[in-house]
Amino acid sequence: MAQSAAPATGAPAITPISAKAIAPWAVFVGILALVLLYFVGAEQGATALISGEGVHEWVHDGRHLLGFPCH
């Protein structure tokens, strides 16, 4: 048996991802995180963008999990 179990070709080359390709995604994720943090942490009271308690009730448990006081 002259055949080997390993493939004859080497490992595929890993191409690096440039910062220019990552930058738009990093900005998008950063803005999304800030919006989520606003709705979890500050969407009630004087700074509320949406009236009523709907948003508060949807993010209530997450608010306590992250340490925000809400009542």
All heavy atoms as TSV, in Angstrom:
chain	resi	resn	atom	element	x	y	z
A	1	MET	N	N	0.825	-1.168	0.000
A	1	MET	CA	C	0.000	0.000	0.000
A	1	MET	C	C	0.877	1.242	0.000
A	1	MET	O	O	1.382	1.643	1.027
A	1	MET	CB	C	-0.885	-0.008	1.213
A	1	MET	CG	C	-1.837	-1.147	1.245
A	1	MET	SD	S	-3.289	-0.458	1.908
A	1	MET	CE	C	-4.128	-1.749	2.565
A	2	ALA	N	N	0.982	1.823	-1.136
A	2	ALA	CA	C	1.832	2.989	-1.299
A	2	ALA	C	C	1.069	4.298	-1.126
A	2	ALA	O	O	1.653	5.361	-1.194
A	2	ALA	CB	C	2.496	2.950	-2.668
A	3	GLN	N	N	-0.215	4.230	-0.915
A	3	GLN	CA	C	-1.002	5.454	-0.794
A	3	GLN	C	C	-1.036	5.907	0.666
A	3	GLN	O	O	-1.135	5.105	1.583
A	3	GLN	CB	C	-2.415	5.212	-1.296
A	3	GLN	CG	C	-2.472	4.836	-2.754
A	3	GLN	CD	C	-3.890	4.505	-3.174
A	3	GLN	OE1	O	-4.772	4.398	-2.350
A	3	GLN	NE2	N	-4.085	4.337	-4.468
A	4	SER	N	N	-0.970	7.222	0.848
A	4	SER	CA	C	-1.056	7.748	2.211
A	4	SER	C	C	-2.487	8.228	2.485
A	4	SER	O	O	-3.242	8.546	1.567
A	4	SER	CB	C	-0.072	8.907	2.411
A	4	SER	OG	O	-0.482	10.011	1.639
A	5	ALA	N	N	-2.824	8.287	3.743
A	5	ALA	CA	C	-4.168	8.723	4.130
A	5	ALA	C	C	-4.294	10.239	4.096
A	5	ALA	O	O	-5.391	10.784	4.027
A	5	ALA	CB	C	-4.498	8.212	5.523
A	6	ALA	N	N	-3.190	10.957	4.162
A	6	ALA	CA	C	-3.222	12.417	4.164
A	6	ALA	C	C	-3.372	12.937	2.736
A	6	ALA	O	O	-2.826	12.364	1.803
A	6	ALA	CB	C	-1.950	12.962	4.787
A	7	PRO	N	N	-4.106	14.020	2.542
A	7	PRO	CA	C	-4.234	14.581	1.204
A	7	PRO	C	C	-2.890	15.139	0.728
A	7	PRO	O	O	-2.059	15.560	1.526
A	7	PRO	CB	C	-5.278	15.678	1.357
A	7	PRO	CG	C	-5.311	15.996	2.799
A	7	PRO	CD	C	-4.895	14.745	3.518
A	8	ALA	N	N	-2.686	15.157	-0.564
A	8	ALA	CA	C	-1.420	15.603	-1.139
A	8	ALA	C	C	-1.273	17.116	-1.071
A	8	ALA	O	O	-0.162	17.625	-1.041
A	8	ALA	CB	C	-1.321	15.139	-2.582
A	9	THR	N	N	-2.368	17.867	-1.040
A	9	THR	CA	C	-2.273	19.326	-1.015
A	9	THR	C	C	-2.086	19.815	0.411
A	9	THR	O	O	-2.486	19.172	1.373
A	9	THR	CB	C	-3.537	19.968	-1.611
A	9	THR	OG1	O	-4.656	19.556	-0.832
A	9	THR	CG2	C	-3.731	19.549	-3.047
A	10	GLY	N	N	-1.489	20.977	0.558
A	10	GLY	CA	C	-1.276	21.570	1.878
A	10	GLY	C	C	-2.549	22.214	2.400
A	10	GLY	O	O	-3.605	22.187	1.772
A	11	ALA	N	N	-2.445	22.787	3.551
A	11	ALA	CA	C	-3.581	23.471	4.160
A	11	ALA	C	C	-3.928	24.716	3.347
A	11	ALA	O	O	-3.043	25.342	2.762
A	11	ALA	CB	C	-3.240	23.867	5.592
A	12	PRO	N	N	-5.197	25.078	3.273
A	12	PRO	CA	C	-5.567	26.280	2.514
A	12	PRO	C	C	-4.989	27.529	3.166
A	12	PRO	O	O	-4.862	27.618	4.393
A	12	PRO	CB	C	-7.095	26.280	2.566
A	12	PRO	CG	C	-7.445	25.430	3.732
A	12	PRO	CD	C	-6.339	24.431	3.880
A	13	ALA	N	N	-4.620	28.470	2.339
A	13	ALA	CA	C	-4.046	29.719	2.841
A	13	ALA	C	C	-5.135	30.557	3.501
A	13	ALA	O	O	-6.259	30.641	2.999
A	13	ALA	CB	C	-3.413	30.490	1.701
A	14	ILE	N	N	-4.791	31.169	4.608
A	14	ILE	CA	C	-5.725	32.041	5.323
A	14	ILE	C	C	-5.439	33.473	4.904
A	14	ILE	O	O	-4.324	33.962	5.068
A	14	ILE	CB	C	-5.578	31.886	6.844
A	14	ILE	CG1	C	-5.900	30.450	7.249
A	14	ILE	CG2	C	-6.455	32.884	7.576
A	14	ILE	CD1	C	-5.639	30.156	8.699
A	15	THR	N	N	-6.452	34.136	4.355
A	15	THR	CA	C	-6.270	35.515	3.926
A	15	THR	C	C	-6.736	36.449	5.037
A	15	THR	O	O	-7.818	36.275	5.589
A	15	THR	CB	C	-7.062	35.810	2.640
A	15	THR	OG1	O	-8.433	35.539	2.886
A	15	THR	CG2	C	-6.571	34.955	1.495
A	16	PRO	N	N	-5.940	37.435	5.385
A	16	PRO	CA	C	-6.340	38.369	6.444
A	16	PRO	C	C	-7.462	39.292	5.967
A	16	PRO	O	O	-7.568	39.607	4.784
A	16	PRO	CB	C	-5.067	39.160	6.721
A	16	PRO	CG	C	-4.269	39.058	5.468
A	16	PRO	CD	C	-4.618	37.727	4.855
A	17	ILE	N	N	-8.295	39.715	6.894
A	17	ILE	CA	C	-9.379	40.643	6.587
A	17	ILE	C	C	-8.878	42.042	6.913
A	17	ILE	O	O	-8.374	42.299	8.006
A	17	ILE	CB	C	-10.632	40.315	7.417
A	17	ILE	CG1	C	-11.114	38.903	7.100
A	17	ILE	CG2	C	-11.736	41.322	7.135
A	17	ILE	CD1	C	-12.238	38.436	7.983
A	18	SER	N	N	-9.034	42.936	5.978
A	18	SER	CA	C	-8.525	44.292	6.177
A	18	SER	C	C	-9.425	45.088	7.124
A	18	SER	O	O	-10.619	44.804	7.267
A	18	SER	CB	C	-8.426	45.021	4.835
A	18	SER	OG	O	-9.714	45.259	4.318
A	19	ALA	N	N	-8.839	46.089	7.742
A	19	ALA	CA	C	-9.600	46.965	8.647
A	19	ALA	C	C	-10.662	47.738	7.871
A	19	ALA	O	O	-11.725	48.057	8.405
A	19	ALA	CB	C	-8.661	47.920	9.353
A	20	LYS	N	N	-10.402	48.013	6.608
A	20	LYS	CA	C	-11.365	48.738	5.774
A	20	LYS	C	C	-12.624	47.903	5.552
A	20	LYS	O	O	-13.724	48.430	5.447
A	20	LYS	CB	C	-10.732	49.087	4.435
A	20	LYS	CG	C	-11.530	50.069	3.609
A	20	LYS	CD	C	-10.860	50.362	2.281
A	20	LYS	CE	C	-9.662	51.252	2.499
A	20	LYS	NZ	N	-9.080	51.739	1.241
A	21	ALA	N	N	-12.485	46.589	5.526
A	21	ALA	CA	C	-13.639	45.714	5.351
A	21	ALA	C	C	-14.408	45.531	6.653
A	21	ALA	O	O	-15.618	45.311	6.642
A	21	ALA	CB	C	-13.195	44.361	4.820
A	22	ILE	N	N	-13.726	45.613	7.775
A	22	ILE	CA	C	-14.363	45.414	9.076
A	22	ILE	C	C	-15.018	46.685	9.601
A	22	ILE	O	O	-16.010	46.626	10.318
A	22	ILE	CB	C	-13.327	44.881	10.088
A	22	ILE	CG1	C	-12.888	43.478	9.688
A	22	ILE	CG2	C	-13.871	44.878	11.500
A	22	ILE	CD1	C	-11.792	42.921	10.552
A	23	ALA	N	N	-14.495	47.847	9.240
A	23	ALA	CA	C	-14.951	49.123	9.799
A	23	ALA	C	C	-16.455	49.352	9.687
A	23	ALA	O	O	-17.092	49.726	10.683
A	23	ALA	CB	C	-14.177	50.275	9.179
A	24	PRO	N	N	-17.099	49.154	8.530
A	24	PRO	CA	C	-18.551	49.400	8.484
A	24	PRO	C	C	-19.337	48.483	9.412
A	24	PRO	O	O	-20.313	48.907	10.030
A	24	PRO	CB	C	-18.921	49.122	7.023
A	24	PRO	CG	C	-17.658	49.190	6.263
A	24	PRO	CD	C	-16.567	48.844	7.201
A	25	TRP	N	N	-18.911	47.239	9.532
A	25	TRP	CA	C	-19.593	46.307	10.429
A	25	TRP	C	C	-19.377	46.698	11.880
A	25	TRP	O	O	-20.283	46.577	12.708
A	25	TRP	CB	C	-19.120	44.879	10.186
A	25	TRP	CG	C	-19.623	44.359	8.890
A	25	TRP	CD1	C	-18.926	44.241	7.725
A	25	TRP	CD2	C	-20.955	43.933	8.605
A	25	TRP	NE1	N	-19.742	43.752	6.743
A	25	TRP	CE2	C	-20.988	43.549	7.247
A	25	TRP	CE3	C	-22.106	43.831	9.348
A	25	TRP	CZ2	C	-22.141	43.072	6.639
A	25	TRP	CZ3	C	-23.259	43.353	8.746
A	25	TRP	CH2	C	-23.271	42.982	7.411
A	26	ALA	N	N	-18.185	47.166	12.214
A	26	ALA	CA	C	-17.903	47.596	13.585
A	26	ALA	C	C	-18.757	48.811	13.953
A	26	ALA	O	O	-19.286	48.889	15.072
A	26	ALA	CB	C	-16.415	47.912	13.741
A	27	VAL	N	N	-18.906	49.750	13.027
A	27	VAL	CA	C	-19.752	50.925	13.278
A	27	VAL	C	C	-21.205	50.494	13.440
A	27	VAL	O	O	-21.904	50.957	14.352
A	27	VAL	CB	C	-19.591	51.951	12.138
A	27	VAL	CG1	C	-20.633	53.046	12.234
A	27	VAL	CG2	C	-18.195	52.537	12.152
A	28	PHE	N	N	-21.681	49.611	12.579
A	28	PHE	CA	C	-23.059	49.126	12.658
A	28	PHE	C	C	-23.325	48.440	13.992
A	28	PHE	O	O	-24.331	48.717	14.656
A	28	PHE	CB	C	-23.340	48.168	11.500
A	28	PHE	CG	C	-24.671	47.488	11.597
A	28	PHE	CD1	C	-25.845	48.191	11.383
A	28	PHE	CD2	C	-24.753	46.145	11.899
A	28	PHE	CE1	C	-27.073	47.566	11.474
A	28	PHE	CE2	C	-25.974	45.510	11.994
A	28	PHE	CZ	C	-27.140	46.224	11.776
A	29	VAL	N	N	-22.436	47.553	14.407
A	29	VAL	CA	C	-22.613	46.836	15.673
A	29	VAL	C	C	-22.541	47.814	16.850
A	29	VAL	O	O	-23.303	47.691	17.812
A	29	VAL	CB	C	-21.566	45.705	15.810
A	29	VAL	CG1	C	-21.538	45.137	17.206
A	29	VAL	CG2	C	-21.856	44.616	14.798
A	30	GLY	N	N	-21.656	48.802	16.778
A	30	GLY	CA	C	-21.560	49.800	17.841
A	30	GLY	C	C	-22.836	50.620	17.984
A	30	GLY	O	O	-23.328	50.840	19.096
A	31	ILE	N	N	-23.395	51.064	16.870
A	31	ILE	CA	C	-24.644	51.838	16.907
A	31	ILE	C	C	-25.787	50.970	17.403
A	31	ILE	O	O	-26.610	51.411	18.221
A	31	ILE	CB	C	-24.947	52.439	15.524
A	31	ILE	CG1	C	-23.936	53.536	15.205
A	31	ILE	CG2	C	-26.366	52.970	15.448
A	31	ILE	CD1	C	-24.015	54.063	13.799
A	32	LEU	N	N	-25.848	49.733	16.945
A	32	LEU	CA	C	-26.890	48.814	17.398
A	32	LEU	C	C	-26.787	48.574	18.906
A	32	LEU	O	O	-27.806	48.555	19.612
A	32	LEU	CB	C	-26.789	47.502	16.631
A	32	LEU	CG	C	-27.919	46.511	16.813
A	32	LEU	CD1	C	-29.213	47.099	16.290
A	32	LEU	CD2	C	-27.591	45.224	16.079
A	33	ALA	N	N	-25.579	48.435	19.415
A	33	ALA	CA	C	-25.386	48.238	20.852
A	33	ALA	C	C	-25.819	49.467	21.645
A	33	ALA	O	O	-26.435	49.341	22.708
A	33	ALA	CB	C	-23.929	47.904	21.144
A	34	LEU	N	N	-25.518	50.659	21.139
A	34	LEU	CA	C	-25.935	51.878	21.833
A	34	LEU	C	C	-27.457	52.029	21.845
A	34	LEU	O	O	-28.038	52.439	22.856
A	34	LEU	CB	C	-25.287	53.102	21.184
A	34	LEU	CG	C	-23.799	53.268	21.458
A	34	LEU	CD1	C	-23.251	54.440	20.658
A	34	LEU	CD2	C	-23.538	53.456	22.941
A	35	VAL	N	N	-28.108	51.712	20.744
A	35	VAL	CA	C	-29.579	51.781	20.693
A	35	VAL	C	C	-30.182	50.776	21.667
A	35	VAL	O	O	-31.116	51.102	22.410
A	35	VAL	CB	C	-30.087	51.550	19.250
A	35	VAL	CG1	C	-31.580	51.316	19.217
A	35	VAL	CG2	C	-29.703	52.723	18.366
A	36	LEU	N	N	-29.644	49.568	21.682
A	36	LEU	CA	C	-30.140	48.553	22.611
A	36	LEU	C	C	-29.915	48.980	24.059
A	36	LEU	O	O	-30.805	48.844	24.901
A	36	LEU	CB	C	-29.451	47.218	22.339
A	36	LEU	CG	C	-29.912	46.048	23.194
A	36	LEU	CD1	C	-31.373	45.737	22.921
A	36	LEU	CD2	C	-29.052	44.830	22.908
A	37	LEU	N	N	-28.749	49.544	24.347
A	37	LEU	CA	C	-28.465	50.021	25.703
A	37	LEU	C	C	-29.418	51.148	26.100
A	37	LEU	O	O	-29.874	51.211	27.239
A	37	LEU	CB	C	-27.017	50.494	25.800
A	37	LEU	CG	C	-26.543	50.930	27.169
A	37	LEU	CD1	C	-26.576	49.760	28.146
A	37	LEU	CD2	C	-25.144	51.491	27.082
A	38	TYR	N	N	-29.749	52.028	25.148
A	38	TYR	CA	C	-30.709	53.093	25.447
A	38	TYR	C	C	-32.074	52.511	25.812
A	38	TYR	O	O	-32.672	52.897	26.811
A	38	TYR	CB	C	-30.866	54.048	24.263
A	38	TYR	CG	C	-32.034	54.983	24.457
A	38	TYR	CD1	C	-31.926	56.060	25.320
A	38	TYR	CD2	C	-33.248	54.752	23.842
A	38	TYR	CE1	C	-33.001	56.895	25.538
A	38	TYR	CE2	C	-34.328	55.575	24.055
A	38	TYR	CZ	C	-34.198	56.650	24.903
A	38	TYR	OH	O	-35.260	57.461	25.131
A	39	PHE	N	N	-32.567	51.585	24.996
A	39	PHE	CA	C	-33.893	51.045	25.253
A	39	PHE	C	C	-33.942	50.228	26.540
A	39	PHE	O	O	-34.945	50.225	27.238
A	39	PHE	CB	C	-34.396	50.218	24.074
A	39	PHE	CG	C	-35.020	51.061	23.010
A	39	PHE	CD1	C	-34.395	51.225	21.796
A	39	PHE	CD2	C	-36.218	51.701	23.229
A	39	PHE	CE1	C	-34.962	52.011	20.814
A	39	PHE	CE2	C	-36.799	52.496	22.268
A	39	PHE	CZ	C	-36.162	52.652	21.044
A	40	VAL	N	N	-32.865	49.537	26.861
A	40	VAL	CA	C	-32.850	48.765	28.105
A	40	VAL	C	C	-32.656	49.680	29.306
A	40	VAL	O	O	-33.302	49.519	30.327
A	40	VAL	CB	C	-31.747	47.684	28.064
A	40	VAL	CG1	C	-31.569	47.049	29.427
A	40	VAL	CG2	C	-32.090	46.626	27.049
A	41	GLY	N	N	-31.796	50.674	29.186
A	41	GLY	CA	C	-31.425	51.466	30.349
A	41	GLY	C	C	-32.139	52.775	30.549
A	41	GLY	O	O	-32.263	53.232	31.684
A	42	ALA	N	N	-32.615	53.428	29.488
A	42	ALA	CA	C	-33.111	54.786	29.664
A	42	ALA	C	C	-34.482	55.050	29.067
A	42	ALA	O	O	-34.960	56.168	29.144
A	42	ALA	CB	C	-32.107	55.768	29.069
A	43	GLU	N	N	-35.100	54.092	28.443
A	43	GLU	CA	C	-36.385	54.332	27.784
A	43	GLU	C	C	-37.517	54.331	28.804
A	43	GLU	O	O	-38.302	53.404	28.895
A	43	GLU	CB	C	-36.622	53.293	26.695
A	43	GLU	CG	C	-37.944	53.389	25.971
A	43	GLU	CD	C	-38.211	54.707	25.285
A	43	GLU	OE1	O	-37.284	55.386	24.855
A	43	GLU	OE2	O	-39.384	55.060	25.179
A	44	GLN	N	N	-37.553	55.364	29.581
A	44	GLN	CA	C	-38.666	55.607	30.491
A	44	GLN	C	C	-38.473	56.993	31.070
A	44	GLN	O	O	-37.379	57.518	31.075
A	44	GLN	CB	C	-38.747	54.571	31.611
A	44	GLN	CG	C	-37.642	54.643	32.626
A	44	GLN	CD	C	-37.810	53.575	33.702
A	44	GLN	OE1	O	-38.374	52.546	33.472
A	44	GLN	NE2	N	-37.295	53.844	34.867
A	45	GLY	N	N	-39.512	57.583	31.526
A	45	GLY	CA	C	-39.406	58.879	32.165
A	45	GLY	C	C	-39.249	60.027	31.175
A	45	GLY	O	O	-39.827	60.036	30.104
A	46	ALA	N	N	-38.418	61.016	31.544
A	46	ALA	CA	C	-38.297	62.249	30.778
A	46	ALA	C	C	-37.641	62.046	29.416
A	46	ALA	O	O	-37.873	62.820	28.503
A	46	ALA	CB	C	-37.506	63.271	31.581
A	47	THR	N	N	-36.815	61.022	29.267
A	47	THR	CA	C	-36.112	60.828	28.000
A	47	THR	C	C	-36.799	59.828	27.080
A	47	THR	O	O	-36.222	59.422	26.081
A	47	THR	CB	C	-34.682	60.340	28.254
A	47	THR	OG1	O	-34.740	59.073	28.920
A	47	THR	CG2	C	-33.895	61.328	29.088
A	48	ALA	N	N	-38.017	59.446	27.383
A	48	ALA	CA	C	-38.711	58.407	26.620
A	48	ALA	C	C	-39.029	58.878	25.201
A	48	ALA	O	O	-39.545	59.968	24.999
A	48	ALA	CB	C	-39.989	57.997	27.321
A	49	LEU	N	N	-38.703	58.058	24.226
A	49	LEU	CA	C	-39.066	58.334	22.839
A	49	LEU	C	C	-40.435	57.760	22.517
A	49	LEU	O	O	-41.119	58.240	21.626
A	49	LEU	CB	C	-38.032	57.714	21.888
A	49	LEU	CG	C	-36.619	58.270	21.968
A	49	LEU	CD1	C	-35.707	57.486	21.044
A	49	LEU	CD2	C	-36.603	59.733	21.612
A	50	ILE	N	N	-40.807	56.701	23.226
A	50	ILE	CA	C	-42.084	56.029	22.997
A	50	ILE	C	C	-42.895	56.141	24.286
A	50	ILE	O	O	-42.424	55.759	25.350
A	50	ILE	CB	C	-41.868	54.553	22.625
A	50	ILE	CG1	C	-41.019	54.464	21.358
A	50	ILE	CG2	C	-43.190	53.835	22.448
A	50	ILE	CD1	C	-40.549	53.082	21.020
A	51	SER	N	N	-44.103	56.668	24.184
A	51	SER	CA	C	-44.913	56.843	25.386
A	51	SER	C	C	-45.489	55.517	25.856
A	51	SER	O	O	-45.635	54.573	25.085
A	51	SER	CB	C	-46.045	57.835	25.114
A	51	SER	OG	O	-46.916	57.316	24.136
A	52	GLY	N	N	-45.844	55.474	27.124
A	52	GLY	CA	C	-46.427	54.261	27.690
A	52	GLY	C	C	-45.376	53.358	28.316
A	52	GLY	O	O	-44.203	53.693	28.401
A	53	GLU	N	N	-45.814	52.201	28.743
A	53	GLU	CA	C	-44.951	51.246	29.443
A	53	GLU	C	C	-44.581	50.038	28.594
A	53	GLU	O	O	-44.016	49.082	29.097
A	53	GLU	CB	C	-45.655	50.766	30.725
A	53	GLU	CG	C	-45.803	51.846	31.771
A	53	GLU	CD	C	-44.469	52.204	32.403
A	53	GLU	OE1	O	-43.654	51.300	32.652
A	53	GLU	OE2	O	-44.248	53.404	32.628
A	54	GLY	N	N	-44.914	50.049	27.307
A	54	GLY	CA	C	-44.676	48.889	26.454
A	54	GLY	C	C	-43.218	48.483	26.371
A	54	GLY	O	O	-42.858	47.320	26.570
A	55	VAL	N	N	-42.344	49.441	26.075
A	55	VAL	CA	C	-40.917	49.132	25.965
A	55	VAL	C	C	-40.372	48.698	27.314
A	55	VAL	O	O	-39.592	47.750	27.411
A	55	VAL	CB	C	-40.138	50.349	25.420
A	55	VAL	CG1	C	-38.651	50.093	25.445
A	55	VAL	CG2	C	-40.591	50.676	24.015
A	56	HIS	N	N	-40.800	49.363	28.372
A	56	HIS	CA	C	-40.337	49.006	29.710
A	56	HIS	C	C	-40.669	47.552	30.040
A	56	HIS	O	O	-39.834	46.829	30.574
A	56	HIS	CB	C	-40.970	49.936	30.750
A	56	HIS	CG	C	-40.648	49.555	32.154
A	56	HIS	ND1	N	-39.490	49.955	32.769
A	56	HIS	CD2	C	-41.314	48.799	33.062
A	56	HIS	CE1	C	-39.462	49.457	34.002
A	56	HIS	NE2	N	-40.555	48.760	34.207
A	57	GLU	N	N	-41.860	47.126	29.717
A	57	GLU	CA	C	-42.261	45.759	30.015
A	57	GLU	C	C	-41.492	44.740	29.171
A	57	GLU	O	O	-41.176	43.657	29.642
A	57	GLU	CB	C	-43.768	45.583	29.813
A	57	GLU	CG	C	-44.599	46.356	30.817
A	57	GLU	CD	C	-44.288	45.996	32.263
A	57	GLU	OE1	O	-44.030	44.814	32.554
A	57	GLU	OE2	O	-44.281	46.904	33.104
A	58	TRP	N	N	-41.166	45.086	27.929
A	58	TRP	CA	C	-40.427	44.158	27.071
A	58	TRP	C	C	-38.993	43.966	27.543
A	58	TRP	O	O	-38.411	42.894	27.368
A	58	TRP	CB	C	-40.415	44.659	25.625
A	58	TRP	CG	C	-41.649	44.282	24.892
A	58	TRP	CD1	C	-42.745	45.065	24.689
A	58	TRP	CD2	C	-41.941	43.029	24.273
A	58	TRP	NE1	N	-43.691	44.381	23.991
A	58	TRP	CE2	C	-43.225	43.128	23.709
A	58	TRP	CE3	C	-41.242	41.835	24.133
A	58	TRP	CZ2	C	-43.810	42.080	23.028
A	58	TRP	CZ3	C	-41.832	40.794	23.443
A	58	TRP	CH2	C	-43.100	40.927	22.900
A	59	VAL	N	N	-38.379	45.007	28.107
A	59	VAL	CA	C	-36.963	44.922	28.490
A	59	VAL	C	C	-36.778	44.855	30.005
A	59	VAL	O	O	-35.676	45.006	30.498
A	59	VAL	CB	C	-36.156	46.103	27.911
A	59	VAL	CG1	C	-36.172	46.079	26.406
A	59	VAL	CG2	C	-36.655	47.433	28.440
A	60	HIS	N	N	-37.845	44.600	30.737
A	60	HIS	CA	C	-37.815	44.641	32.195
A	60	HIS	C	C	-36.776	43.686	32.798
A	60	HIS	O	O	-35.961	44.091	33.625
A	60	HIS	CB	C	-39.204	44.318	32.751
A	60	HIS	CG	C	-39.319	44.507	34.215
A	60	HIS	ND1	N	-39.734	45.686	34.760
A	60	HIS	CD2	C	-39.041	43.682	35.248
A	60	HIS	CE1	C	-39.725	45.576	36.068
A	60	HIS	NE2	N	-39.305	44.364	36.390
A	61	ASP	N	N	-36.774	42.438	32.400
A	61	ASP	CA	C	-35.835	41.475	32.975
A	61	ASP	C	C	-34.401	41.777	32.570
A	61	ASP	O	O	-33.475	41.639	33.369
A	61	ASP	CB	C	-36.209	40.053	32.572
A	61	ASP	CG	C	-37.527	39.610	33.184
A	61	ASP	OD1	O	-37.893	40.173	34.241
A	61	ASP	OD2	O	-38.180	38.726	32.616
A	62	GLY	N	N	-34.213	42.201	31.339
A	62	GLY	CA	C	-32.871	42.580	30.892
A	62	GLY	C	C	-32.339	43.770	31.655
A	62	GLY	O	O	-31.146	43.871	31.940
A	63	ARG	N	N	-33.237	44.669	32.019
A	63	ARG	CA	C	-32.850	45.840	32.801
A	63	ARG	C	C	-32.305	45.417	34.162
A	63	ARG	O	O	-31.273	45.897	34.606
A	63	ARG	CB	C	-34.085	46.728	32.979
A	63	ARG	CG	C	-33.850	47.999	33.690
A	63	ARG	CD	C	-35.119	48.794	33.668
A	63	ARG	NE	N	-35.462	49.054	32.280
A	63	ARG	CZ	C	-35.865	50.216	31.838
A	63	ARG	NH1	N	-36.044	51.202	32.655
A	63	ARG	NH2	N	-36.130	50.392	30.568
A	64	HIS	N	N	-32.991	44.491	34.832
A	64	HIS	CA	C	-32.501	44.011	36.119
A	64	HIS	C	C	-31.215	43.209	35.964
A	64	HIS	O	O	-30.305	43.309	36.776
A	64	HIS	CB	C	-33.547	43.130	36.802
A	64	HIS	CG	C	-34.700	43.911	37.331
A	64	HIS	ND1	N	-34.572	44.864	38.316
A	64	HIS	CD2	C	-36.010	43.883	37.015
A	64	HIS	CE1	C	-35.756	45.375	38.585
A	64	HIS	NE2	N	-36.650	44.806	37.803
A	65	LEU	N	N	-31.111	42.411	34.906
A	65	LEU	CA	C	-29.928	41.607	34.663
A	65	LEU	C	C	-28.695	42.489	34.481
A	65	LEU	O	O	-27.609	42.156	34.950
A	65	LEU	CB	C	-30.137	40.747	33.415
A	65	LEU	CG	C	-28.991	39.806	33.044
A	65	LEU	CD1	C	-28.853	38.714	34.096
A	65	LEU	CD2	C	-29.226	39.204	31.688
A	66	LEU	N	N	-28.849	43.638	33.834
A	66	LEU	CA	C	-27.733	44.546	33.613
A	66	LEU	C	C	-27.511	45.528	34.755
A	66	LEU	O	O	-26.602	46.337	34.711
A	66	LEU	CB	C	-27.952	45.324	32.305
A	66	LEU	CG	C	-27.923	44.465	31.048
A	66	LEU	CD1	C	-28.315	45.288	29.842
A	66	LEU	CD2	C	-26.549	43.853	30.854
A	67	GLY	N	N	-28.346	45.464	35.774
A	67	GLY	CA	C	-28.143	46.301	36.954
A	67	GLY	C	C	-28.801	47.661	36.905
A	67	GLY	O	O	-28.478	48.524	37.716
A	68	PHE	N	N	-29.728	47.885	35.984
A	68	PHE	CA	C	-30.425	49.163	35.928
A	68	PHE	C	C	-31.608	49.131	36.882
A	68	PHE	O	O	-32.425	48.216	36.830
A	68	PHE	CB	C	-30.962	49.438	34.512
A	68	PHE	CG	C	-29.907	49.763	33.515
A	68	PHE	CD1	C	-29.440	48.799	32.652
A	68	PHE	CD2	C	-29.367	51.040	33.443
A	68	PHE	CE1	C	-28.473	49.086	31.719
A	68	PHE	CE2	C	-28.397	51.343	32.523
A	68	PHE	CZ	C	-27.943	50.363	31.664
A	69	PRO	N	N	-31.744	50.136	37.738
A	69	PRO	CA	C	-32.927	50.181	38.595
A	69	PRO	C	C	-34.119	50.667	37.769
A	69	PRO	O	O	-33.993	51.522	36.925
A	69	PRO	CB	C	-32.554	51.230	39.649
A	69	PRO	CG	C	-31.557	52.103	38.979
A	69	PRO	CD	C	-30.808	51.227	38.003
A	70	CYS	N	N	-35.264	50.067	38.010
A	70	CYS	CA	C	-36.444	50.517	37.271
A	70	CYS	C	C	-37.677	50.660	38.152
A	70	CYS	O	O	-38.707	51.082	37.681
A	70	CYS	CB	C	-36.713	49.614	36.081
A	70	CYS	SG	S	-37.102	47.946	36.493
A	71	HIS	N	N	-37.603	50.262	39.399
A	71	HIS	CA	C	-38.719	50.516	40.305
A	71	HIS	C	C	-38.250	50.385	41.727
A	71	HIS	O	O	-37.162	50.018	42.041
A	71	HIS	CB	C	-39.913	49.590	40.046
A	71	HIS	CG	C	-39.583	48.146	39.975
A	71	HIS	ND1	N	-39.445	47.347	41.072
A	71	HIS	CD2	C	-39.361	47.350	38.899
A	71	HIS	CE1	C	-39.160	46.124	40.678
A	71	HIS	NE2	N	-39.106	46.115	39.367
